[in-house]
């Protein structure tokens, strides 16, 4: 079973790529650092609820979509 951080990170990356957005662009729009975005996408960081909201807002998606895992 995959770690929830990895599944969440894969969703962030999926929606970022669907928007044709670089990690740098997502970082700028969300107010988070690019290396933080990278660590989240790789499942290396556990992310706070506030930062989840920032990412969802920057991606223009509902927060819940970041938690829909297609196992």
mmJSON file of the N, C-alpha and C atoms, coordinates in Angstrom:
{"data_MODEL":{"atom_site":{
"group_PDB":["ATOM","ATOM","ATOM","ATOM","ATOM","ATOM","ATOM","ATOM","ATOM","ATOM","ATOM","ATOM","ATOM","ATOM","ATOM","ATOM","ATOM","ATOM","ATOM","ATOM","ATOM","ATOM","ATOM","ATOM","ATOM","ATOM","ATOM","ATOM","ATOM","ATOM","ATOM","ATOM","ATOM","ATOM","ATOM","ATOM","ATOM","ATOM","ATOM","ATOM","ATOM","ATOM","ATOM","ATOM","ATOM","ATOM","ATOM","ATOM","ATOM","ATOM","ATOM","ATOM","ATOM","ATOM","ATOM","ATOM","ATOM","ATOM","ATOM","ATOM","ATOM","ATOM","ATOM","ATOM","ATOM","ATOM","ATOM","ATOM","ATOM","ATOM","ATOM","ATOM","ATOM","ATOM","ATOM","ATOM","ATOM","ATOM","ATOM","ATOM","ATOM","ATOM","ATOM","ATOM","ATOM","ATOM","ATOM","ATOM","ATOM","ATOM","ATOM","ATOM","ATOM","ATOM","ATOM","ATOM","ATOM","ATOM","ATOM","ATOM","ATOM","ATOM","ATOM","ATOM","ATOM","ATOM","ATOM","ATOM","ATOM","ATOM","ATOM","ATOM","ATOM","ATOM","ATOM","ATOM","ATOM","ATOM","ATOM","ATOM","ATOM","ATOM","ATOM","ATOM","ATOM","ATOM","ATOM","ATOM","ATOM","ATOM","ATOM","ATOM","ATOM","ATOM","ATOM","ATOM","ATOM","ATOM","ATOM","ATOM","ATOM","ATOM","ATOM","ATOM","ATOM","ATOM","ATOM","ATOM","ATOM","ATOM","ATOM","ATOM","ATOM","ATOM","ATOM","ATOM","ATOM","ATOM","ATOM","ATOM","ATOM","ATOM","ATOM","ATOM","ATOM","ATOM","ATOM","ATOM","ATOM","ATOM","ATOM","ATOM","ATOM","ATOM","ATOM","ATOM","ATOM","ATOM","ATOM","ATOM","ATOM","ATOM","ATOM","ATOM","ATOM","ATOM","ATOM","ATOM","ATOM","ATOM","ATOM","ATOM","ATOM","ATOM","ATOM","ATOM","ATOM","ATOM","ATOM","ATOM","ATOM","ATOM","ATOM","ATOM","ATOM","ATOM","ATOM","ATOM","ATOM","ATOM","ATOM","ATOM","ATOM"],
"id":[1,2,3,4,5,6,7,8,9,10,11,12,13,14,15,16,17,18,19,20,21,22,23,24,25,26,27,28,29,30,31,32,33,34,35,36,37,38,39,40,41,42,43,44,45,46,47,48,49,50,51,52,53,54,55,56,57,58,59,60,61,62,63,64,65,66,67,68,69,70,71,72,73,74,75,76,77,78,79,80,81,82,83,84,85,86,87,88,89,90,91,92,93,94,95,96,97,98,99,100,101,102,103,104,105,106,107,108,109,110,111,112,113,114,115,116,117,118,119,120,121,122,123,124,125,126,127,128,129,130,131,132,133,134,135,136,137,138,139,140,141,142,143,144,145,146,147,148,149,150,151,152,153,154,155,156,157,158,159,160,161,162,163,164,165,166,167,168,169,170,171,172,173,174,175,176,177,178,179,180,181,182,183,184,185,186,187,188,189,190,191,192,193,194,195,196,197,198,199,200,201,202,203,204,205,206,207,208,209,210,211,212,213],
"type_symbol":["N","C","C","N","C","C","N","C","C","N","C","C","N","C","C","N","C","C","N","C","C","N","C","C","N","C","C","N","C","C","N","C","C","N","C","C","N","C","C","N","C","C","N","C","C","N","C","C","N","C","C","N","C","C","N","C","C","N","C","C","N","C","C","N","C","C","N","C","C","N","C","C","N","C","C","N","C","C","N","C","C","N","C","C","N","C","C","N","C","C","N","C","C","N","C","C","N","C","C","N","C","C","N","C","C","N","C","C","N","C","C","N","C","C","N","C","C","N","C","C","N","C","C","N","C","C","N","C","C","N","C","C","N","C","C","N","C","C","N","C","C","N","C","C","N","C","C","N","C","C","N","C","C","N","C","C","N","C","C","N","C","C","N","C","C","N","C","C","N","C","C","N","C","C","N","C","C","N","C","C","N","C","C","N","C","C","N","C","C","N","C","C","N","C","C","N","C","C","N","C","C","N","C","C","N","C","C","N","C","C","N","C","C"],
"label_atom_id":["N","CA","C","N","CA","C","N","CA","C","N","CA","C","N","CA","C","N","CA","C","N","CA","C","N","CA","C","N","CA","C","N","CA","C","N","CA","C","N","CA","C","N","CA","C","N","CA","C","N","CA","C","N","CA","C","N","CA","C","N","CA","C","N","CA","C","N","CA","C","N","CA","C","N","CA","C","N","CA","C","N","CA","C","N","CA","C","N","CA","C","N","CA","C","N","CA","C","N","CA","C","N","CA","C","N","CA","C","N","CA","C","N","CA","C","N","CA","C","N","CA","C","N","CA","C","N","CA","C","N","CA","C","N","CA","C","N","CA","C","N","CA","C","N","CA","C","N","CA","C","N","CA","C","N","CA","C","N","CA","C","N","CA","C","N","CA","C","N","CA","C","N","CA","C","N","CA","C","N","CA","C","N","CA","C","N","CA","C","N","CA","C","N","CA","C","N","CA","C","N","CA","C","N","CA","C","N","CA","C","N","CA","C","N","CA","C","N","CA","C","N","CA","C","N","CA","C","N","CA","C","N","CA","C","N","CA","C","N","CA","C","N","CA","C","N","CA","C"],
"label_alt_id":[null,null,null,null,null,null,null,null,null,null,null,null,null,null,null,null,null,null,null,null,null,null,null,null,null,null,null,null,null,null,null,null,null,null,null,null,null,null,null,null,null,null,null,null,null,null,null,null,null,null,null,null,null,null,null,null,null,null,null,null,null,null,null,null,null,null,null,null,null,null,null,null,null,null,null,null,null,null,null,null,null,null,null,null,null,null,null,null,null,null,null,null,null,null,null,null,null,null,null,null,null,null,null,null,null,null,null,null,null,null,null,null,null,null,null,null,null,null,null,null,null,null,null,null,null,null,null,null,null,null,null,null,null,null,null,null,null,null,null,null,null,null,null,null,null,null,null,null,null,null,null,null,null,null,null,null,null,null,null,null,null,null,null,null,null,null,null,null,null,null,null,null,null,null,null,null,null,null,null,null,null,null,null,null,null,null,null,null,null,null,null,null,null,null,null,null,null,null,null,null,null,null,null,null,null,null,null,null,null,null,null,null,null],
"label_comp_id":["UNK","UNK","UNK","UNK","UNK","UNK","UNK","UNK","UNK","UNK","UNK","UNK","UNK","UNK","UNK","UNK","UNK","UNK","UNK","UNK","UNK","UNK","UNK","UNK","UNK","UNK","UNK","UNK","UNK","UNK","UNK","UNK","UNK","UNK","UNK","UNK","UNK","UNK","UNK","UNK","UNK","UNK","UNK","UNK","UNK","UNK","UNK","UNK","UNK","UNK","UNK","UNK","UNK","UNK","UNK","UNK","UNK","UNK","UNK","UNK","UNK","UNK","UNK","UNK","UNK","UNK","UNK","UNK","UNK","UNK","UNK","UNK","UNK","UNK","UNK","UNK","UNK","UNK","UNK","UNK","UNK","UNK","UNK","UNK","UNK","UNK","UNK","UNK","UNK","UNK","UNK","UNK","UNK","UNK","UNK","UNK","UNK","UNK","UNK","UNK","UNK","UNK","UNK","UNK","UNK","UNK","UNK","UNK","UNK","UNK","UNK","UNK","UNK","UNK","UNK","UNK","UNK","UNK","UNK","UNK","UNK","UNK","UNK","UNK","UNK","UNK","UNK","UNK","UNK","UNK","UNK","UNK","UNK","UNK","UNK","UNK","UNK","UNK","UNK","UNK","UNK","UNK","UNK","UNK","UNK","UNK","UNK","UNK","UNK","UNK","UNK","UNK","UNK","UNK","UNK","UNK","UNK","UNK","UNK","UNK","UNK","UNK","UNK","UNK","UNK","UNK","UNK","UNK","UNK","UNK","UNK","UNK","UNK","UNK","UNK","UNK","UNK","UNK","UNK","UNK","UNK","UNK","UNK","UNK","UNK","UNK","UNK","UNK","UNK","UNK","UNK","UNK","UNK","UNK","UNK","UNK","UNK","UNK","UNK","UNK","UNK","UNK","UNK","UNK","UNK","UNK","UNK","UNK","UNK","UNK","UNK","UNK","UNK"],
"label_asym_id":["A","A","A","A","A","A","A","A","A","A","A","A","A","A","A","A","A","A","A","A","A","A","A","A","A","A","A","A","A","A","A","A","A","A","A","A","A","A","A","A","A","A","A","A","A","A","A","A","A","A","A","A","A","A","A","A","A","A","A","A","A","A","A","A","A","A","A","A","A","A","A","A","A","A","A","A","A","A","A","A","A","A","A","A","A","A","A","A","A","A","A","A","A","A","A","A","A","A","A","A","A","A","A","A","A","A","A","A","A","A","A","A","A","A","A","A","A","A","A","A","A","A","A","A","A","A","A","A","A","A","A","A","A","A","A","A","A","A","A","A","A","A","A","A","A","A","A","A","A","A","A","A","A","A","A","A","A","A","A","A","A","A","A","A","A","A","A","A","A","A","A","A","A","A","A","A","A","A","A","A","A","A","A","A","A","A","A","A","A","A","A","A","A","A","A","A","A","A","A","A","A","A","A","A","A","A","A","A","A","A","A","A","A"],
"label_entity_id":["1","1","1","1","1","1","1","1","1","1","1","1","1","1","1","1","1","1","1","1","1","1","1","1","1","1","1","1","1","1","1","1","1","1","1","1","1","1","1","1","1","1","1","1","1","1","1","1","1","1","1","1","1","1","1","1","1","1","1","1","1","1","1","1","1","1","1","1","1","1","1","1","1","1","1","1","1","1","1","1","1","1","1","1","1","1","1","1","1","1","1","1","1","1","1","1","1","1","1","1","1","1","1","1","1","1","1","1","1","1","1","1","1","1","1","1","1","1","1","1","1","1","1","1","1","1","1","1","1","1","1","1","1","1","1","1","1","1","1","1","1","1","1","1","1","1","1","1","1","1","1","1","1","1","1","1","1","1","1","1","1","1","1","1","1","1","1","1","1","1","1","1","1","1","1","1","1","1","1","1","1","1","1","1","1","1","1","1","1","1","1","1","1","1","1","1","1","1","1","1","1","1","1","1","1","1","1","1","1","1","1","1","1"],
"label_seq_id":[1,1,1,2,2,2,3,3,3,4,4,4,5,5,5,6,6,6,7,7,7,8,8,8,9,9,9,10,10,10,11,11,11,12,12,12,13,13,13,14,14,14,15,15,15,16,16,16,17,17,17,18,18,18,19,19,19,20,20,20,21,21,21,22,22,22,23,23,23,24,24,24,25,25,25,26,26,26,27,27,27,28,28,28,29,29,29,30,30,30,31,31,31,32,32,32,33,33,33,34,34,34,35,35,35,36,36,36,37,37,37,38,38,38,39,39,39,40,40,40,41,41,41,42,42,42,43,43,43,44,44,44,45,45,45,46,46,46,47,47,47,48,48,48,49,49,49,50,50,50,51,51,51,52,52,52,53,53,53,54,54,54,55,55,55,56,56,56,57,57,57,58,58,58,59,59,59,60,60,60,61,61,61,62,62,62,63,63,63,64,64,64,65,65,65,66,66,66,67,67,67,68,68,68,69,69,69,70,70,70,71,71,71],
"pdbx_PDB_ins_code":[null,null,null,null,null,null,null,null,null,null,null,null,null,null,null,null,null,null,null,null,null,null,null,null,null,null,null,null,null,null,null,null,null,null,null,null,null,null,null,null,null,null,null,null,null,null,null,null,null,null,null,null,null,null,null,null,null,null,null,null,null,null,null,null,null,null,null,null,null,null,null,null,null,null,null,null,null,null,null,null,null,null,null,null,null,null,null,null,null,null,null,null,null,null,null,null,null,null,null,null,null,null,null,null,null,null,null,null,null,null,null,null,null,null,null,null,null,null,null,null,null,null,null,null,null,null,null,null,null,null,null,null,null,null,null,null,null,null,null,null,null,null,null,null,null,null,null,null,null,null,null,null,null,null,null,null,null,null,null,null,null,null,null,null,null,null,null,null,null,null,null,null,null,null,null,null,null,null,null,null,null,null,null,null,null,null,null,null,null,null,null,null,null,null,null,null,null,null,null,null,null,null,null,null,null,null,null,null,null,null,null,null,null],
"Cartn_x":[0.839,0.0,0.879,0.564,1.361,1.06,2.027,1.912,0.982,0.185,-0.754,-0.01,1.174,1.945,2.334,2.69,3.05,1.834,0.702,-0.526,-0.954,-0.904,-1.265,-0.332,0.965,1.953,1.752,1.388,1.13,-0.064,-1.069,-2.215,-1.832,-1.015,-0.548,0.163,1.055,1.802,0.865,-0.111,-1.059,-1.813,-2.366,-3.145,-2.245,-1.021,-0.089,0.224,0.464,0.78,-0.441,-1.639,-2.854,-3.033,-2.526,-2.602,-1.382,-0.504,0.741,1.53,1.675,2.315,3.611,4.645,5.903,5.816,6.752,6.813,7.056,7.844,8.133,6.86,6.047,4.793,3.83,3.726,2.852,3.345,4.64,5.212,4.866,5.015,4.718,3.241,2.361,0.922,0.444,1.11,0.681,1.386,2.472,3.238,4.132,4.378,5.244,6.55,7.585,8.873,8.883,9.615,9.679,10.216,11.205,11.744,10.724,9.858,8.782,7.783,7.419,6.504,7.098,8.376,9.049,8.989,9.268,9.242,7.831,6.82,5.427,5.097,5.439,5.134,5.817,6.97,7.691,7.261,6.322,5.839,6.803,7.722,8.751,8.353,7.276,6.827,5.389,5.104,3.736,3.281,2.164,1.744,0.607,0.61,-0.428,-1.707,-2.798,-4.081,-4.036,-3.367,-3.261,-2.549,-1.481,-0.746,-1.5,-2.309,-3.169,-4.138,-4.714,-5.641,-4.925,-3.72,-2.946,-2.699,-2.335,-2.082,-3.358,-4.449,-5.718,-6.147,-6.024,-6.386,-5.511,-4.217,-3.287,-3.573,-4.014,-4.332,-5.747,-6.557,-7.927,-8.822,-8.59,-9.383,-9.919,-10.907,-11.417,-10.406,-10.302,-9.356,-9.555,-10.795,-11.094,-10.429,-10.216,-9.61,-8.201,-7.515,-6.17,-6.169,-7.368,-7.499,-8.27,-8.537,-9.194,-8.095,-7.924,-6.867,-7.458,-6.967,-7.426,-6.518,-6.873,-6.053,-6.271],
"Cartn_y":[-1.188,0.0,1.244,2.148,3.359,4.317,5.093,6.112,7.227,7.779,8.847,10.078,10.355,11.512,11.333,10.115,9.838,9.951,9.401,9.493,10.95,11.705,13.123,13.858,13.611,14.259,13.935,12.692,12.303,13.082,13.338,14.131,15.584,16.153,17.525,17.602,16.668,16.653,16.472,15.575,15.319,16.602,17.283,18.494,19.637,19.692,20.726,20.515,19.285,18.991,19.206,18.889,19.14,20.629,21.472,22.935,23.463,22.539,22.925,23.938,23.63,24.531,23.894,24.684,24.193,24.253,23.592,23.675,25.119,25.833,27.23,28.083,27.848,28.601,28.266,26.984,26.59,27.194,27.193,27.786,29.265,29.97,31.408,31.672,30.923,31.124,30.736,29.754,29.259,29.966,30.659,31.304,30.327,29.169,28.159,28.07,27.512,27.417,26.247,26.398,25.353,24.037,24.092,22.852,22.163,22.942,22.379,21.661,22.305,21.689,20.367,20.372,19.173,18.06,18.396,17.395,16.846,17.709,17.257,16.293,16.648,15.796,14.432,14.377,13.111,12.34,12.902,12.225,12.295,13.242,13.363,14.324,15.07,16.039,15.759,15.862,15.831,17.286,17.564,18.935,19.361,20.627,21.141,21.453,21.546,21.875,23.243,24.199,25.532,25.467,24.677,24.563,23.751,22.796,22.063,23.024,23.912,24.902,25.833,26.245,27.11,26.424,25.137,24.407,24.253,23.871,23.706,25.022,26.115,27.425,27.784,27.544,27.857,27.007,25.772,24.872,25.101,25.856,26.127,24.899,24.073,22.854,22.784,21.928,21.683,20.888,21.205,20.518,19.006,18.586,17.154,16.373,17.014,16.308,15.826,16.517,16.102,14.841,14.458,13.274,12.14,12.282,11.209,10.333,9.155,8.246,7.108,6.92,5.839,4.637,3.777,2.598,1.515],
"Cartn_z":[0.0,0.0,0.0,-0.889,-0.998,0.138,0.479,1.506,1.035,1.949,1.587,1.073,1.608,1.122,-0.34,-0.707,-2.097,-3.006,-2.575,-3.376,-3.544,-2.458,-2.516,-3.482,-3.339,-4.204,-5.671,-5.948,-7.335,-7.893,-7.061,-7.508,-7.75,-6.881,-7.101,-8.45,-8.696,-9.955,-11.154,-11.022,-12.112,-12.487,-11.484,-11.782,-12.238,-11.733,-12.19,-13.673,-14.064,-15.465,-16.373,-15.859,-16.644,-16.947,-16.056,-16.24,-16.999,-17.461,-18.144,-17.325,-16.048,-15.108,-14.608,-14.496,-13.93,-12.406,-11.753,-10.295,-9.858,-10.616,-10.298,-10.366,-11.4,-11.534,-10.399,-10.066,-8.97,-7.662,-7.463,-6.251,-6.156,-7.263,-7.269,-6.984,-7.627,-7.435,-6.041,-5.447,-4.134,-2.976,-3.277,-2.212,-1.457,-2.059,-1.454,-2.251,-1.667,-2.338,-3.32,-4.412,-5.429,-4.879,-4.013,-3.456,-2.55,-1.917,-1.102,-2.001,-3.126,-4.101,-4.583,-4.907,-5.38,-4.33,-3.086,-2.015,-1.805,-1.909,-1.774,-2.906,-4.131,-5.287,-5.198,-4.554,-4.411,-3.166,-2.401,-1.197,-0.036,-0.088,0.947,2.066,1.88,2.887,3.261,4.537,5.025,5.041,4.438,4.159,5.089,5.484,6.372,5.601,6.332,5.701,5.021,5.631,5.022,3.676,3.606,2.345,1.306,1.761,0.83,0.164,0.952,0.403,-0.576,-0.251,-1.153,-2.496,-2.45,-3.693,-4.513,-3.858,-4.579,-5.216,-4.483,-5.031,-6.222,-6.102,-7.194,-8.431,-8.198,-9.314,-9.848,-9.117,-9.545,-9.45,-8.432,-8.256,-6.83,-6.634,-5.3,-4.486,-3.214,-2.334,-2.383,-2.417,-2.365,-3.495,-4.642,-5.778,-5.471,-4.592,-4.226,-3.366,-2.885,-2.042,-2.729,-4.012,-4.76,-5.347,-4.747,-5.162,-5.966,-7.159,-8.029,-7.844,-6.896,-6.596,-7.615],
"occupancy":[1.0,1.0,1.0,1.0,1.0,1.0,1.0,1.0,1.0,1.0,1.0,1.0,1.0,1.0,1.0,1.0,1.0,1.0,1.0,1.0,1.0,1.0,1.0,1.0,1.0,1.0,1.0,1.0,1.0,1.0,1.0,1.0,1.0,1.0,1.0,1.0,1.0,1.0,1.0,1.0,1.0,1.0,1.0,1.0,1.0,1.0,1.0,1.0,1.0,1.0,1.0,1.0,1.0,1.0,1.0,1.0,1.0,1.0,1.0,1.0,1.0,1.0,1.0,1.0,1.0,1.0,1.0,1.0,1.0,1.0,1.0,1.0,1.0,1.0,1.0,1.0,1.0,1.0,1.0,1.0,1.0,1.0,1.0,1.0,1.0,1.0,1.0,1.0,1.0,1.0,1.0,1.0,1.0,1.0,1.0,1.0,1.0,1.0,1.0,1.0,1.0,1.0,1.0,1.0,1.0,1.0,1.0,1.0,1.0,1.0,1.0,1.0,1.0,1.0,1.0,1.0,1.0,1.0,1.0,1.0,1.0,1.0,1.0,1.0,1.0,1.0,1.0,1.0,1.0,1.0,1.0,1.0,1.0,1.0,1.0,1.0,1.0,1.0,1.0,1.0,1.0,1.0,1.0,1.0,1.0,1.0,1.0,1.0,1.0,1.0,1.0,1.0,1.0,1.0,1.0,1.0,1.0,1.0,1.0,1.0,1.0,1.0,1.0,1.0,1.0,1.0,1.0,1.0,1.0,1.0,1.0,1.0,1.0,1.0,1.0,1.0,1.0,1.0,1.0,1.0,1.0,1.0,1.0,1.0,1.0,1.0,1.0,1.0,1.0,1.0,1.0,1.0,1.0,1.0,1.0,1.0,1.0,1.0,1.0,1.0,1.0,1.0,1.0,1.0,1.0,1.0,1.0,1.0,1.0,1.0,1.0,1.0,1.0],
"B_iso_or_equiv":[0.0,0.0,0.0,0.0,0.0,0.0,0.0,0.0,0.0,0.0,0.0,0.0,0.0,0.0,0.0,0.0,0.0,0.0,0.0,0.0,0.0,0.0,0.0,0.0,0.0,0.0,0.0,0.0,0.0,0.0,0.0,0.0,0.0,0.0,0.0,0.0,0.0,0.0,0.0,0.0,0.0,0.0,0.0,0.0,0.0,0.0,0.0,0.0,0.0,0.0,0.0,0.0,0.0,0.0,0.0,0.0,0.0,0.0,0.0,0.0,0.0,0.0,0.0,0.0,0.0,0.0,0.0,0.0,0.0,0.0,0.0,0.0,0.0,0.0,0.0,0.0,0.0,0.0,0.0,0.0,0.0,0.0,0.0,0.0,0.0,0.0,0.0,0.0,0.0,0.0,0.0,0.0,0.0,0.0,0.0,0.0,0.0,0.0,0.0,0.0,0.0,0.0,0.0,0.0,0.0,0.0,0.0,0.0,0.0,0.0,0.0,0.0,0.0,0.0,0.0,0.0,0.0,0.0,0.0,0.0,0.0,0.0,0.0,0.0,0.0,0.0,0.0,0.0,0.0,0.0,0.0,0.0,0.0,0.0,0.0,0.0,0.0,0.0,0.0,0.0,0.0,0.0,0.0,0.0,0.0,0.0,0.0,0.0,0.0,0.0,0.0,0.0,0.0,0.0,0.0,0.0,0.0,0.0,0.0,0.0,0.0,0.0,0.0,0.0,0.0,0.0,0.0,0.0,0.0,0.0,0.0,0.0,0.0,0.0,0.0,0.0,0.0,0.0,0.0,0.0,0.0,0.0,0.0,0.0,0.0,0.0,0.0,0.0,0.0,0.0,0.0,0.0,0.0,0.0,0.0,0.0,0.0,0.0,0.0,0.0,0.0,0.0,0.0,0.0,0.0,0.0,0.0,0.0,0.0,0.0,0.0,0.0,0.0],
"pdbx_formal_charge":[null,null,null,null,null,null,null,null,null,null,null,null,null,null,null,null,null,null,null,null,null,null,null,null,null,null,null,null,null,null,null,null,null,null,null,null,null,null,null,null,null,null,null,null,null,null,null,null,null,null,null,null,null,null,null,null,null,null,null,null,null,null,null,null,null,null,null,null,null,null,null,null,null,null,null,null,null,null,null,null,null,null,null,null,null,null,null,null,null,null,null,null,null,null,null,null,null,null,null,null,null,null,null,null,null,null,null,null,null,null,null,null,null,null,null,null,null,null,null,null,null,null,null,null,null,null,null,null,null,null,null,null,null,null,null,null,null,null,null,null,null,null,null,null,null,null,null,null,null,null,null,null,null,null,null,null,null,null,null,null,null,null,null,null,null,null,null,null,null,null,null,null,null,null,null,null,null,null,null,null,null,null,null,null,null,null,null,null,null,null,null,null,null,null,null,null,null,null,null,null,null,null,null,null,null,null,null,null,null,null,null,null,null],
"auth_seq_id":[1,1,1,2,2,2,3,3,3,4,4,4,5,5,5,6,6,6,7,7,7,8,8,8,9,9,9,10,10,10,11,11,11,12,12,12,13,13,13,14,14,14,15,15,15,16,16,16,17,17,17,18,18,18,19,19,19,20,20,20,21,21,21,22,22,22,23,23,23,24,24,24,25,25,25,26,26,26,27,27,27,28,28,28,29,29,29,30,30,30,31,31,31,32,32,32,33,33,33,34,34,34,35,35,35,36,36,36,37,37,37,38,38,38,39,39,39,40,40,40,41,41,41,42,42,42,43,43,43,44,44,44,45,45,45,46,46,46,47,47,47,48,48,48,49,49,49,50,50,50,51,51,51,52,52,52,53,53,53,54,54,54,55,55,55,56,56,56,57,57,57,58,58,58,59,59,59,60,60,60,61,61,61,62,62,62,63,63,63,64,64,64,65,65,65,66,66,66,67,67,67,68,68,68,69,69,69,70,70,70,71,71,71],
"auth_comp_id":["UNK","UNK","UNK","UNK","UNK","UNK","UNK","UNK","UNK","UNK","UNK","UNK","UNK","UNK","UNK","UNK","UNK","UNK","UNK","UNK","UNK","UNK","UNK","UNK","UNK","UNK","UNK","UNK","UNK","UNK","UNK","UNK","UNK","UNK","UNK","UNK","UNK","UNK","UNK","UNK","UNK","UNK","UNK","UNK","UNK","UNK","UNK","UNK","UNK","UNK","UNK","UNK","UNK","UNK","UNK","UNK","UNK","UNK","UNK","UNK","UNK","UNK","UNK","UNK","UNK","UNK","UNK","UNK","UNK","UNK","UNK","UNK","UNK","UNK","UNK","UNK","UNK","UNK","UNK","UNK","UNK","UNK","UNK","UNK","UNK","UNK","UNK","UNK","UNK","UNK","UNK","UNK","UNK","UNK","UNK","UNK","UNK","UNK","UNK","UNK","UNK","UNK","UNK","UNK","UNK","UNK","UNK","UNK","UNK","UNK","UNK","UNK","UNK","UNK","UNK","UNK","UNK","UNK","UNK","UNK","UNK","UNK","UNK","UNK","UNK","UNK","UNK","UNK","UNK","UNK","UNK","UNK","UNK","UNK","UNK","UNK","UNK","UNK","UNK","UNK","UNK","UNK","UNK","UNK","UNK","UNK","UNK","UNK","UNK","UNK","UNK","UNK","UNK","UNK","UNK","UNK","UNK","UNK","UNK","UNK","UNK","UNK","UNK","UNK","UNK","UNK","UNK","UNK","UNK","UNK","UNK","UNK","UNK","UNK","UNK","UNK","UNK","UNK","UNK","UNK","UNK","UNK","UNK","UNK","UNK","UNK","UNK","UNK","UNK","UNK","UNK","UNK","UNK","UNK","UNK","UNK","UNK","UNK","UNK","UNK","UNK","UNK","UNK","UNK","UNK","UNK","UNK","UNK","UNK","UNK","UNK","UNK","UNK"],
"auth_asym_id":["A","A","A","A","A","A","A","A","A","A","A","A","A","A","A","A","A","A","A","A","A","A","A","A","A","A","A","A","A","A","A","A","A","A","A","A","A","A","A","A","A","A","A","A","A","A","A","A","A","A","A","A","A","A","A","A","A","A","A","A","A","A","A","A","A","A","A","A","A","A","A","A","A","A","A","A","A","A","A","A","A","A","A","A","A","A","A","A","A","A","A","A","A","A","A","A","A","A","A","A","A","A","A","A","A","A","A","A","A","A","A","A","A","A","A","A","A","A","A","A","A","A","A","A","A","A","A","A","A","A","A","A","A","A","A","A","A","A","A","A","A","A","A","A","A","A","A","A","A","A","A","A","A","A","A","A","A","A","A","A","A","A","A","A","A","A","A","A","A","A","A","A","A","A","A","A","A","A","A","A","A","A","A","A","A","A","A","A","A","A","A","A","A","A","A","A","A","A","A","A","A","A","A","A","A","A","A","A","A","A","A","A","A"],
"auth_atom_id":["N","CA","C","N","CA","C","N","CA","C","N","CA","C","N","CA","C","N","CA","C","N","CA","C","N","CA","C","N","CA","C","N","CA","C","N","CA","C","N","CA","C","N","CA","C","N","CA","C","N","CA","C","N","CA","C","N","CA","C","N","CA","C","N","CA","C","N","CA","C","N","CA","C","N","CA","C","N","CA","C","N","CA","C","N","CA","C","N","CA","C","N","CA","C","N","CA","C","N","CA","C","N","CA","C","N","CA","C","N","CA","C","N","CA","C","N","CA","C","N","CA","C","N","CA","C","N","CA","C","N","CA","C","N","CA","C","N","CA","C","N","CA","C","N","CA","C","N","CA","C","N","CA","C","N","CA","C","N","CA","C","N","CA","C","N","CA","C","N","CA","C","N","CA","C","N","CA","C","N","CA","C","N","CA","C","N","CA","C","N","CA","C","N","CA","C","N","CA","C","N","CA","C","N","CA","C","N","CA","C","N","CA","C","N","CA","C","N","CA","C","N","CA","C","N","CA","C","N","CA","C","N","CA","C","N","CA","C","N","CA","C","N","CA","C","N","CA","C"],
"pdbx_PDB_model_num":[1,1,1,1,1,1,1,1,1,1,1,1,1,1,1,1,1,1,1,1,1,1,1,1,1,1,1,1,1,1,1,1,1,1,1,1,1,1,1,1,1,1,1,1,1,1,1,1,1,1,1,1,1,1,1,1,1,1,1,1,1,1,1,1,1,1,1,1,1,1,1,1,1,1,1,1,1,1,1,1,1,1,1,1,1,1,1,1,1,1,1,1,1,1,1,1,1,1,1,1,1,1,1,1,1,1,1,1,1,1,1,1,1,1,1,1,1,1,1,1,1,1,1,1,1,1,1,1,1,1,1,1,1,1,1,1,1,1,1,1,1,1,1,1,1,1,1,1,1,1,1,1,1,1,1,1,1,1,1,1,1,1,1,1,1,1,1,1,1,1,1,1,1,1,1,1,1,1,1,1,1,1,1,1,1,1,1,1,1,1,1,1,1,1,1,1,1,1,1,1,1,1,1,1,1,1,1,1,1,1,1,1,1]
}}}
